[in-house]
């Protein structure tokens, strides 16, 4: 089997995650350790066998955040003695006693073995909450066996926001939920809301735990990623906050619809038809400037850089770019986008970055190639690449123009690809600093 297939030969239900997978050395996407450390004044505890803890500890050490992490090792003796609950409770109590500063919250990650043995960890949390009323305990999970029904990242975003408690709502305050990166000057939504005097809250910008807790008072939650859906739905039920999903794509009409919905919610003026026309003109100019620089340079896109790689490929092709390939392991975008690409470019290469056979791929490209994302850069072996993950805080017309700017920069200057893609959790500043 080839490591890629033309999109014209694929079905919309395509999914590479069907069995044995290949793990490349590309490590920029954030994992649960990085996301957990965004909670200010909180402490993470991982309760796992030694083999599982190795990766967790290495990740935290690379971040320079070992003071934010503790571990409780699950051994064979715990299984034989049947004292998993006691080990969890005693270990947590010891950690609290030995920490130099009392944490405001504790994120406790149990693992697959706890599910296998039906450990009653909720009873342990009830005991801990009674004994330490000044600490908020929340159950988190490191259980890859549940990646289809309860994937770790969406579950963690939900659990983190379960630290928020129901209370009185504050007018003209909104949350951005489920983002690894701050959405600021390159996000149309943030700019519009702040110019209208709306307070925009985001875990990324919270410097204290009390500030984070104030997110419970917001009227509405905006999300940009599918991984935030579970959190938004849960917050709507528990906290009574409305939820407005923003589509982080490249369809101008979709951007305008989402922005109008946000403006209507707060009763503020959105962009006028003339202003929308100007935004589109500036964005088209940015794309044209980028095409003029790249000319016929092949472009490869991957899903670690942007949430909607197929939509980006279609956007670029419609403007004359030479999109050579897309690295994506499961289609999560609209069927209409997939079918439009099949008609537009049936020969477009779709690579399975997790597929077992991609390890035999003959990496590289004859000539210069521009990659958007770390995985496409690695597999195509190019130093000309846009080094971002998870949209990097870009949304709307401003986001597209910023991406065009990054593509121009990447085309003009090489980067040390082999060094950069091995940095775990690219751009993880974390709010505890």
VOZA-626523 format. One record per residue (C-alpha): residue in one letter; x, y negated, z negated. Coordinates in steps of 0.5 Angstrom, whole numbers, m for minus. Layout:
! VOZA-626523
+------+-------+-------+-------+
: type :  east : north :    up :
+------+-------+-------+-------+
:    a :     X :     Y :     Z :
...
+------+-------+-------+-------+
This chain:
! VOZA-626523
+------+-------+-------+-------+
: type :  east : north :    up :
+------+-------+-------+-------+
:    x :     0 :     0 :     0 :
:    x :     3 :    m7 :     2 :
:    x :     4 :   m12 :    m4 :
:    x :    m1 :   m17 :     0 :
:    x :    m7 :   m17 :     4 :
:    x :   m10 :   m22 :     9 :
:    x :   m16 :   m25 :     6 :
:    x :   m20 :   m23 :    12 :
:    x :   m19 :   m16 :    10 :
:    x :   m22 :   m17 :     3 :
:    x :   m28 :   m16 :    m1 :
:    x :   m31 :   m22 :    m5 :
:    x :   m31 :   m17 :   m11 :
:    x :   m23 :   m16 :   m10 :
:    x :   m19 :   m15 :   m17 :
:    x :   m12 :   m13 :   m18 :
:    x :   m13 :   m11 :   m25 :
:    x :   m15 :    m4 :   m24 :
:    x :   m10 :     0 :   m28 :
:    x :    m2 :     0 :   m28 :
:    x :     0 :    m7 :   m28 :
:    x :     7 :   m11 :   m26 :
:    x :    10 :   m16 :   m31 :
:    x :    14 :   m21 :   m28 :
:    x :    19 :   m25 :   m31 :
:    x :    15 :   m31 :   m30 :
:    x :    13 :   m34 :   m37 :
:    x :    10 :   m41 :   m37 :
:    x :     3 :   m39 :   m38 :
:    x :     1 :   m40 :   m46 :
:    x :    m1 :   m34 :   m50 :
:    x :    m5 :   m34 :   m57 :
:    x :     1 :   m36 :   m61 :
:    x :     2 :   m43 :   m57 :
:    x :    m5 :   m44 :   m57 :
:    x :    m6 :   m43 :   m65 :
:    x :     0 :   m48 :   m66 :
:    x :    m4 :   m53 :   m64 :
:    x :    m9 :   m53 :   m70 :
:    x :    m5 :   m58 :   m74 :
:    x :    m4 :   m56 :   m82 :
:    x :    m5 :   m49 :   m80 :
:    x :    m1 :   m43 :   m81 :
:    x :    m2 :   m37 :   m77 :
:    x :    m1 :   m29 :   m79 :
:    x :     0 :   m24 :   m75 :
:    x :    m2 :   m17 :   m78 :
:    x :     1 :   m12 :   m73 :
:    x :     5 :    m6 :   m72 :
:    x :    13 :    m8 :   m71 :
:    x :    13 :    m7 :   m64 :
:    x :     7 :   m12 :   m63 :
:    x :    10 :   m17 :   m67 :
:    x :    17 :   m17 :   m63 :
:    x :    14 :   m21 :   m58 :
:    x :    10 :   m26 :   m63 :
:    x :    16 :   m27 :   m67 :
:    x :    20 :   m28 :   m60 :
:    x :    15 :   m33 :   m58 :
:    x :    15 :   m37 :   m64 :
:    x :    22 :   m37 :   m65 :
:    x :    23 :   m40 :   m58 :
:    x :    18 :   m46 :   m60 :
:    x :    22 :   m47 :   m66 :
:    x :    16 :   m46 :   m70 :
:    x :    18 :   m40 :   m75 :
:    x :    15 :   m44 :   m81 :
:    x :     8 :   m44 :   m78 :
:    x :     8 :   m36 :   m77 :
:    x :     8 :   m31 :   m82 :
:    x :     7 :   m23 :   m81 :
:    x :     4 :   m17 :   m84 :
:    x :     7 :   m11 :   m81 :
:    x :     2 :    m5 :   m81 :
:    x :     6 :     2 :   m81 :
:    x :     4 :     9 :   m81 :
:    x :     4 :     9 :   m89 :
:    x :    m2 :     4 :   m88 :
:    x :    m6 :     9 :   m83 :
:    x :    m4 :    15 :   m88 :
:    x :    m6 :    12 :   m94 :
:    x :   m12 :     8 :   m91 :
:    x :   m10 :     2 :   m95 :
:    x :   m11 :    m3 :   m89 :
:    x :   m16 :    m8 :   m92 :
:    x :   m11 :    m8 :   m98 :
:    x :    m5 :    m9 :   m94 :
:    x :    m8 :   m15 :   m91 :
:    x :   m11 :   m18 :   m97 :
:    x :    m4 :   m17 :  m101 :
:    x :     0 :   m19 :   m95 :
:    x :    m4 :   m26 :   m94 :
:    x :    m4 :   m27 :  m102 :
:    x :     4 :   m27 :  m102 :
:    x :     5 :   m31 :   m96 :
:    x :     0 :   m37 :   m99 :
:    x :     4 :   m36 :  m106 :
:    x :    11 :   m37 :  m102 :
:    x :     9 :   m42 :   m97 :
:    x :    13 :   m49 :   m99 :
:    x :     6 :   m53 :   m97 :
:    x :    m1 :   m50 :   m98 :
:    x :    m4 :   m50 :   m91 :
:    x :   m11 :   m53 :   m89 :
:    x :   m13 :   m47 :   m85 :
:    x :   m10 :   m40 :   m84 :
:    x :   m11 :   m36 :   m77 :
:    x :   m11 :   m29 :   m78 :
:    x :   m10 :   m24 :   m72 :
:    x :   m11 :   m17 :   m73 :
:    x :   m10 :   m12 :   m68 :
:    x :   m12 :    m6 :   m64 :
:    x :   m10 :    m1 :   m70 :
:    x :   m16 :    m5 :   m74 :
:    x :   m21 :    m3 :   m69 :
:    x :   m19 :     4 :   m68 :
:    x :   m19 :     5 :   m75 :
:    x :   m26 :     1 :   m76 :
:    x :   m22 :    m4 :   m82 :
:    x :   m27 :    m8 :   m86 :
:    x :   m23 :   m14 :   m85 :
:    x :   m29 :   m19 :   m86 :
:    x :   m30 :   m16 :   m93 :
:    x :   m22 :   m19 :   m94 :
:    x :   m24 :   m26 :   m91 :
:    x :   m30 :   m26 :   m96 :
:    x :   m25 :   m25 :  m102 :
:    x :   m20 :   m30 :   m99 :
:    x :   m25 :   m35 :   m99 :
:    x :   m27 :   m34 :  m106 :
:    x :   m20 :   m34 :  m108 :
:    x :   m18 :   m40 :  m104 :
:    x :   m23 :   m45 :  m103 :
:    x :   m19 :   m50 :  m101 :
:    x :   m16 :   m46 :   m95 :
:    x :   m21 :   m45 :   m89 :
:    x :   m20 :   m37 :   m86 :
:    x :   m22 :   m35 :   m79 :
:    x :   m21 :   m29 :   m76 :
:    x :   m17 :   m28 :   m70 :
:    x :   m15 :   m22 :   m65 :
:    x :    m9 :   m20 :   m62 :
:    x :   m13 :   m14 :   m58 :
:    x :   m11 :   m12 :   m51 :
:    x :   m15 :    m6 :   m51 :
:    x :   m21 :   m11 :   m51 :
:    x :   m19 :   m15 :   m45 :
:    x :   m25 :   m14 :   m41 :
:    x :   m30 :   m15 :   m46 :
:    x :   m27 :   m20 :   m51 :
:    x :   m21 :   m23 :   m47 :
:    x :   m16 :   m26 :   m52 :
:    x :   m15 :   m33 :   m50 :
:    x :   m23 :   m34 :   m49 :
:    x :   m24 :   m31 :   m56 :
:    x :   m19 :   m35 :   m59 :
:    x :   m21 :   m42 :   m57 :
:    x :   m28 :   m40 :   m60 :
:    x :   m25 :   m38 :   m66 :
:    x :   m21 :   m44 :   m67 :
:    x :   m27 :   m48 :   m66 :
:    x :   m31 :   m44 :   m71 :
:    x :   m27 :   m48 :   m76 :
:    x :   m31 :   m54 :   m75 :
:    x :   m37 :   m54 :   m80 :
:    x :   m44 :   m57 :   m78 :
:    x :   m46 :   m64 :   m80 :
:    x :   m48 :   m71 :   m78 :
:    x :   m47 :   m73 :   m71 :
:    x :   m44 :   m79 :   m69 :
:    x :   m46 :   m83 :   m63 :
:    x :   m41 :   m84 :   m57 :
:    x :   m36 :   m79 :   m59 :
:    x :   m35 :   m73 :   m54 :
:    x :   m30 :   m67 :   m54 :
:    x :   m26 :   m64 :   m49 :
:    x :   m25 :   m57 :   m51 :
:    x :   m21 :   m51 :   m49 :
:    x :   m15 :   m55 :   m46 :
:    x :    m7 :   m53 :   m47 :
:    x :    m6 :   m60 :   m44 :
:    x :    m8 :   m67 :   m45 :
:    x :   m13 :   m70 :   m40 :
:    x :   m11 :   m77 :   m40 :
:    x :    m9 :   m82 :   m34 :
:    x :   m10 :   m76 :   m29 :
:    x :   m17 :   m75 :   m31 :
:    x :   m23 :   m78 :   m28 :
:    x :   m27 :   m76 :   m34 :
:    x :   m23 :   m79 :   m39 :
:    x :   m21 :   m85 :   m36 :
:    x :   m29 :   m87 :   m35 :
:    x :   m31 :   m85 :   m42 :
:    x :   m26 :   m89 :   m45 :
:    x :   m27 :   m95 :   m41 :
:    x :   m34 :   m95 :   m43 :
:    x :   m32 :   m95 :   m51 :
:    x :   m33 :   m87 :   m52 :
:    x :   m29 :   m84 :   m57 :
:    x :   m26 :   m78 :   m53 :
:    x :   m23 :   m72 :   m58 :
:    x :   m19 :   m66 :   m56 :
:    x :   m15 :   m61 :   m60 :
:    x :    m9 :   m63 :   m57 :
:    x :    m9 :   m71 :   m59 :
:    x :   m11 :   m69 :   m67 :
:    x :    m5 :   m70 :   m71 :
:    x :    m8 :   m68 :   m78 :
:    x :   m13 :   m63 :   m80 :
:    x :   m18 :   m68 :   m82 :
:    x :   m18 :   m71 :   m75 :
:    x :   m19 :   m64 :   m72 :
:    x :   m25 :   m63 :   m77 :
:    x :   m28 :   m69 :   m74 :
:    x :   m30 :   m66 :   m67 :
:    x :   m36 :   m63 :   m71 :
:    x :   m39 :   m70 :   m70 :
:    x :   m39 :   m70 :   m63 :
:    x :   m45 :   m70 :   m59 :
:    x :   m42 :   m67 :   m53 :
:    x :   m37 :   m62 :   m51 :
:    x :   m34 :   m62 :   m44 :
:    x :   m30 :   m56 :   m41 :
:    x :   m25 :   m55 :   m35 :
:    x :   m23 :   m48 :   m36 :
:    x :   m27 :   m42 :   m36 :
:    x :   m23 :   m39 :   m42 :
:    x :   m27 :   m45 :   m46 :
:    x :   m34 :   m42 :   m44 :
:    x :   m35 :   m38 :   m50 :
:    x :   m32 :   m44 :   m55 :
:    x :   m37 :   m49 :   m52 :
:    x :   m43 :   m44 :   m52 :
:    x :   m42 :   m42 :   m59 :
:    x :   m41 :   m49 :   m61 :
:    x :   m48 :   m51 :   m58 :
:    x :   m51 :   m46 :   m62 :
:    x :   m47 :   m47 :   m69 :
:    x :   m46 :   m54 :   m68 :
:    x :   m52 :   m57 :   m64 :
:    x :   m47 :   m60 :   m59 :
:    x :   m49 :   m61 :   m52 :
:    x :   m44 :   m57 :   m46 :
:    x :   m43 :   m60 :   m40 :
:    x :   m38 :   m56 :   m36 :
:    x :   m33 :   m60 :   m31 :
:    x :   m31 :   m56 :   m24 :
:    x :   m24 :   m57 :   m24 :
:    x :   m24 :   m57 :   m16 :
:    x :   m22 :   m60 :   m10 :
:    x :   m30 :   m61 :    m7 :
:    x :   m31 :   m69 :    m7 :
:    x :   m39 :   m68 :    m8 :
:    x :   m38 :   m63 :   m14 :
:    x :   m33 :   m68 :   m17 :
:    x :   m38 :   m74 :   m16 :
:    x :   m44 :   m70 :   m19 :
:    x :   m40 :   m68 :   m25 :
:    x :   m38 :   m75 :   m26 :
:    x :   m46 :   m77 :   m25 :
:    x :   m48 :   m72 :   m31 :
:    x :   m43 :   m75 :   m36 :
:    x :   m45 :   m82 :   m34 :
:    x :   m52 :   m80 :   m35 :
:    x :   m51 :   m77 :   m42 :
:    x :   m48 :   m83 :   m45 :
:    x :   m53 :   m88 :   m41 :
:    x :   m47 :   m91 :   m38 :
:    x :   m46 :   m94 :   m31 :
:    x :   m42 :   m89 :   m26 :
:    x :   m38 :   m90 :   m20 :
:    x :   m42 :   m94 :   m15 :
:    x :   m42 :   m92 :    m8 :
:    x :   m37 :   m97 :    m6 :
:    x :   m32 :   m95 :   m12 :
:    x :   m33 :   m87 :   m10 :
:    x :   m32 :   m89 :    m2 :
:    x :   m25 :   m93 :    m5 :
:    x :   m23 :   m87 :    m9 :
:    x :   m24 :   m82 :    m3 :
:    x :   m20 :   m87 :     1 :
:    x :   m14 :   m87 :    m4 :
:    x :   m14 :   m79 :    m4 :
:    x :   m15 :   m78 :     3 :
:    x :    m9 :   m83 :     4 :
:    x :    m5 :   m79 :    m2 :
:    x :    m6 :   m72 :     2 :
:    x :    m4 :   m76 :     9 :
:    x :     2 :   m78 :     6 :
:    x :     4 :   m71 :     3 :
:    x :     3 :   m68 :    10 :
:    x :     7 :   m73 :    13 :
:    x :    13 :   m71 :     9 :
:    x :    12 :   m64 :     9 :
:    x :    10 :   m63 :    16 :
:    x :     9 :   m56 :    18 :
:    x :    13 :   m53 :    11 :
:    x :     9 :   m47 :     9 :
:    x :     6 :   m48 :     2 :
:    x :     4 :   m42 :    m3 :
:    x :    m1 :   m43 :    m9 :
:    x :    m2 :   m39 :   m15 :
:    x :    m7 :   m38 :   m20 :
:    x :    m3 :   m40 :   m26 :
:    x :    m2 :   m47 :   m23 :
:    x :    m9 :   m49 :   m22 :
:    x :   m16 :   m46 :   m24 :
:    x :   m18 :   m46 :   m17 :
:    x :   m13 :   m44 :   m12 :
:    x :   m17 :   m41 :    m6 :
:    x :   m21 :   m48 :    m7 :
:    x :   m14 :   m52 :    m6 :
:    x :   m12 :   m48 :    m1 :
:    x :   m18 :   m49 :     3 :
:    x :   m17 :   m57 :     2 :
:    x :   m10 :   m57 :     4 :
:    x :   m12 :   m53 :    10 :
:    x :   m18 :   m58 :    12 :
:    x :   m13 :   m63 :    12 :
:    x :    m7 :   m60 :    16 :
:    x :    m3 :   m57 :    11 :
:    x :     1 :   m50 :    13 :
:    x :    m2 :   m46 :     7 :
:    x :     2 :   m39 :     8 :
:    x :    m1 :   m35 :     2 :
:    x :    m4 :   m35 :    m5 :
:    x :    m3 :   m31 :   m11 :
:    x :    m9 :   m29 :   m15 :
:    x :   m11 :   m23 :   m18 :
:    x :   m18 :   m23 :   m19 :
:    x :   m23 :   m28 :   m15 :
:    x :   m27 :   m32 :   m20 :
:    x :   m29 :   m38 :   m15 :
:    x :   m35 :   m39 :   m11 :
:    x :   m37 :   m34 :    m6 :
:    x :   m38 :   m40 :    m1 :
:    x :   m30 :   m42 :    m2 :
:    x :   m28 :   m35 :    m1 :
:    x :   m32 :   m34 :     5 :
:    x :   m30 :   m41 :     8 :
:    x :   m23 :   m39 :     8 :
:    x :   m24 :   m32 :    11 :
:    x :   m27 :   m36 :    17 :
:    x :   m22 :   m41 :    17 :
:    x :   m16 :   m37 :    16 :
:    x :   m17 :   m30 :    16 :
:    x :    m9 :   m28 :    16 :
:    x :    m8 :   m32 :    10 :
:    x :    m4 :   m27 :     5 :
:    x :    m7 :   m26 :    m2 :
:    x :    m2 :   m23 :    m6 :
:    x :    m3 :   m19 :   m13 :
:    x :     2 :   m21 :   m18 :
:    x :     0 :   m16 :   m23 :
:    x :    m1 :   m10 :   m18 :
:    x :     4 :    m5 :   m19 :
:    x :     7 :    m5 :   m12 :
:    x :     9 :   m12 :   m12 :
:    x :    15 :   m10 :   m16 :
:    x :    18 :    m8 :    m9 :
:    x :    16 :   m14 :    m5 :
:    x :    22 :   m17 :    m1 :
:    x :    22 :   m24 :    m5 :
:    x :    24 :   m30 :    m1 :
:    x :    22 :   m33 :     5 :
:    x :    26 :   m35 :    12 :
:    x :    27 :   m42 :    11 :
:    x :    24 :   m48 :     7 :
:    x :    17 :   m46 :     3 :
:    x :    14 :   m51 :    m2 :
:    x :    10 :   m47 :    m8 :
:    x :     5 :   m50 :   m12 :
:    x :     6 :   m46 :   m19 :
:    x :    11 :   m41 :   m22 :
:    x :     9 :   m35 :   m20 :
:    x :     9 :   m37 :   m12 :
:    x :    16 :   m40 :   m13 :
:    x :    18 :   m34 :   m17 :
:    x :    16 :   m29 :   m12 :
:    x :    17 :   m33 :    m6 :
:    x :    24 :   m34 :    m9 :
:    x :    24 :   m42 :    m8 :
:    x :    27 :   m48 :   m12 :
:    x :    22 :   m53 :    m8 :
:    x :    16 :   m52 :   m13 :
:    x :    11 :   m56 :   m17 :
:    x :    12 :   m53 :   m24 :
:    x :     6 :   m54 :   m27 :
:    x :     1 :   m49 :   m31 :
:    x :    m7 :   m49 :   m32 :
:    x :    m8 :   m56 :   m28 :
:    x :    m3 :   m60 :   m33 :
:    x :    m9 :   m65 :   m35 :
:    x :   m11 :   m66 :   m28 :
:    x :   m18 :   m67 :   m26 :
:    x :   m22 :   m71 :   m20 :
:    x :   m20 :   m76 :   m15 :
:    x :   m14 :   m78 :   m20 :
:    x :   m12 :   m71 :   m21 :
:    x :   m12 :   m69 :   m14 :
:    x :    m7 :   m75 :   m12 :
:    x :    m3 :   m73 :   m18 :
:    x :    m2 :   m66 :   m15 :
:    x :     0 :   m69 :    m8 :
:    x :     5 :   m74 :   m12 :
:    x :     8 :   m67 :   m15 :
:    x :     8 :   m64 :    m8 :
:    x :    12 :   m69 :    m5 :
:    x :    17 :   m69 :   m11 :
:    x :    17 :   m62 :   m11 :
:    x :    19 :   m62 :    m3 :
:    x :    24 :   m67 :    m4 :
:    x :    28 :   m64 :   m10 :
:    x :    30 :   m57 :   m12 :
:    x :    29 :   m55 :   m19 :
:    x :    33 :   m49 :   m22 :
:    x :    27 :   m44 :   m21 :
:    x :    30 :   m38 :   m25 :
:    x :    31 :   m42 :   m31 :
:    x :    25 :   m46 :   m31 :
:    x :    20 :   m40 :   m30 :
:    x :    23 :   m36 :   m36 :
:    x :    21 :   m41 :   m41 :
:    x :    15 :   m39 :   m45 :
:    x :     9 :   m43 :   m46 :
:    x :    11 :   m49 :   m41 :
:    x :    10 :   m56 :   m44 :
:    x :     8 :   m53 :   m51 :
:    x :     9 :   m59 :   m55 :
:    x :     4 :   m57 :   m60 :
:    x :     0 :   m62 :   m65 :
:    x :     4 :   m60 :   m71 :
:    x :    11 :   m64 :   m69 :
+------+-------+-------+-------+
